[in-house]
Amino acid sequence: MARLLVVHHSPTRSLQALTDAVVAGAHDESIEGVEVVVKAALEATADDVLAADGYLLGTTANFGYMSGALKHFFDSTFLAVGGQLDDTGSTDVSNESGTTAKRPFGLYVHGRYDLTGAVRSVTSIVGALGWKQGYDVLEVLGEVTDAHREAAYELGGTIAALTLE
């Protein structure tokens, strides 16, 4: 059975609503054969990442960056799951040979202001892991609407389905 790992930091009602919709989409009745594992970013481990066939990442945008909790998740798992740095110590975004390379991922980000830095920081790190973006990043500014929940549901279902490939 394929496994989808949802790693999130959902400290607000808005981000929790998005996480709930993503998880519901991953559990859509039309998708069979996928186990969905949901972990708070401060609880997810390298073993969780290694056991998964795809990933959904959720974070707030804080001061132009991903949440500290999601950053901690990456800091504590990066090398153990096949992340690579180039000769200068920067992330090697051409990594296609890492342990978890080529696995699909999706990302959803919520904030009140600019989301650019949060999205850029996450996509840079997952690029160095060799993960492949399976769907457009869901960027939500301000209040979460029904349209945002529907988009989150679709994101969850799409990445869950991609774990089967």
C-alpha positions as CSV (number, residue, x, y, z in Angstrom):
1,M,0.0,0.0,0.0
2,A,1.3,3.5,-0.9
3,R,1.8,5.9,2.0
4,L,1.2,9.7,1.9
5,L,2.8,11.7,4.7
6,V,1.1,15.0,5.6
7,V,3.5,17.2,7.6
8,H,2.0,20.4,8.9
9,H,2.2,23.3,11.3
10,S,-1.4,24.4,11.9
11,P,-1.4,26.8,14.8
12,T,-4.3,28.8,13.5
13,R,-7.9,28.1,12.6
14,S,-7.2,29.1,9.1
15,L,-4.4,26.7,8.5
16,Q,-6.2,23.9,10.4
17,A,-9.1,24.4,8.0
18,L,-6.7,23.9,5.1
19,T,-5.1,20.9,6.7
20,D,-8.5,19.3,7.4
21,A,-9.5,19.8,3.7
22,V,-6.1,18.4,2.4
23,V,-6.5,15.3,4.6
24,A,-10.1,14.9,3.5
25,G,-9.1,15.1,-0.1
26,A,-6.3,12.5,0.4
27,H,-9.0,10.2,1.9
28,D,-11.4,10.7,-1.1
29,E,-13.3,7.5,-1.7
30,S,-12.2,7.3,-5.3
31,I,-8.6,6.9,-4.2
32,E,-7.9,3.4,-3.0
33,G,-4.6,1.9,-1.8
34,V,-3.2,4.9,0.0
35,E,-2.5,5.1,3.7
36,V,-2.5,8.7,4.9
37,V,-0.3,9.5,7.8
38,V,-0.7,13.0,9.4
39,K,2.1,14.4,11.6
40,A,2.6,17.7,13.2
41,A,5.9,19.2,11.9
42,L,7.5,18.9,15.4
43,E,6.7,15.2,15.6
44,A,7.5,14.0,12.1
45,T,10.8,12.0,11.8
46,A,13.2,10.9,9.1
47,D,11.7,7.4,9.5
48,D,8.3,8.9,8.6
49,V,9.7,10.5,5.5
50,L,11.6,7.4,4.4
51,A,8.4,5.2,4.8
52,A,6.3,7.6,2.6
53,D,5.8,7.6,-1.2
54,G,4.6,11.2,-1.3
55,Y,4.3,14.3,0.8
56,L,2.0,17.1,1.6
57,L,3.5,20.1,3.5
58,G,1.5,22.8,5.3
59,T,2.9,25.9,6.9
60,T,2.1,29.4,7.9
61,A,4.1,32.2,6.4
62,N,6.0,33.9,9.2
63,F,8.1,37.0,8.7
64,G,8.6,36.0,5.0
65,Y,9.6,32.4,5.8
66,M,8.1,29.0,6.5
67,S,7.1,28.3,10.1
68,G,9.8,27.5,12.6
69,A,8.2,24.1,13.2
70,L,8.4,23.1,9.5
71,K,12.0,24.4,9.4
72,H,12.8,22.2,12.4
73,F,11.3,19.2,10.5
74,F,13.6,19.9,7.5
75,D,16.6,20.5,9.7
76,S,16.2,17.3,11.6
77,T,15.5,15.1,8.6
78,F,17.3,16.6,5.6
79,L,20.5,14.6,5.5
80,A,18.9,11.4,6.8
81,V,16.4,11.3,3.9
82,G,18.8,12.0,1.1
83,G,19.1,15.8,0.9
84,Q,22.2,17.0,-0.8
85,L,24.3,20.1,-0.6
86,D,26.6,21.4,-3.4
87,D,30.3,22.1,-3.0
88,T,29.5,25.5,-1.5
89,G,27.2,24.2,1.1
90,S,24.0,25.4,-0.7
91,T,21.1,23.1,-1.4
92,D,21.7,21.0,-4.5
93,V,18.5,21.5,-6.4
94,S,19.6,19.0,-9.1
95,N,19.5,16.1,-6.7
96,E,17.8,13.2,-8.4
97,S,19.7,10.4,-6.7
98,G,18.8,11.0,-3.0
99,T,16.9,8.3,-1.0
100,T,13.6,10.1,-1.4
101,A,14.2,11.7,-4.8
102,K,11.4,11.8,-7.5
103,R,8.6,11.3,-4.9
104,P,5.7,13.7,-5.4
105,F,4.9,16.6,-3.0
106,G,2.4,19.3,-2.6
107,L,2.5,22.5,-0.5
108,Y,-0.1,24.7,1.0
109,V,0.8,28.0,2.7
110,H,-1.4,30.5,4.7
111,G,-0.5,34.0,5.8
112,R,-1.8,37.5,6.2
113,Y,0.8,39.3,4.1
114,D,3.4,38.1,1.6
115,L,3.8,34.3,1.1
116,T,6.7,34.5,-1.4
117,G,9.5,33.8,1.0
118,A,7.7,30.9,2.7
119,V,7.0,29.3,-0.7
120,R,10.5,29.9,-2.0
121,S,12.2,28.5,1.2
122,V,10.1,25.2,1.1
123,T,10.5,24.7,-2.6
124,S,14.2,25.2,-2.4
125,I,14.6,22.6,0.3
126,V,12.4,20.0,-1.3
127,G,14.3,20.6,-4.6
128,A,17.5,19.6,-2.7
129,L,15.7,16.5,-1.7
130,G,14.8,15.7,-5.3
131,W,11.1,15.7,-4.6
132,K,8.9,16.5,-7.6
133,Q,6.1,19.1,-7.4
134,G,2.9,17.2,-8.1
135,Y,0.5,20.2,-8.1
136,D,0.4,23.9,-7.9
137,V,1.3,25.5,-4.5
138,L,-1.9,26.5,-2.7
139,E,-1.2,30.0,-1.5
140,V,-3.9,31.5,0.8
141,L,-3.8,35.1,1.9
142,G,-6.2,36.2,4.6
143,E,-9.5,34.5,5.3
144,V,-10.0,30.9,4.2
145,T,-12.9,30.6,1.8
146,D,-14.9,27.7,0.5
147,A,-12.9,28.0,-2.7
148,H,-9.7,27.6,-0.8
149,R,-11.1,24.6,1.0
150,E,-12.0,23.0,-2.3
151,A,-8.6,23.7,-3.7
152,A,-7.0,22.1,-0.6
153,Y,-9.2,19.1,-1.0
154,E,-8.1,18.8,-4.7
155,L,-4.5,19.2,-3.6
156,G,-4.8,16.4,-1.1
157,G,-6.5,14.1,-3.6
158,T,-4.1,14.8,-6.4
159,I,-1.0,14.1,-4.3
160,A,-2.5,11.0,-2.8
161,A,-3.3,9.7,-6.3
162,L,0.3,10.4,-7.4
163,T,1.7,8.2,-4.7
164,L,0.2,5.3,-6.5
165,E,2.3,5.9,-9.7
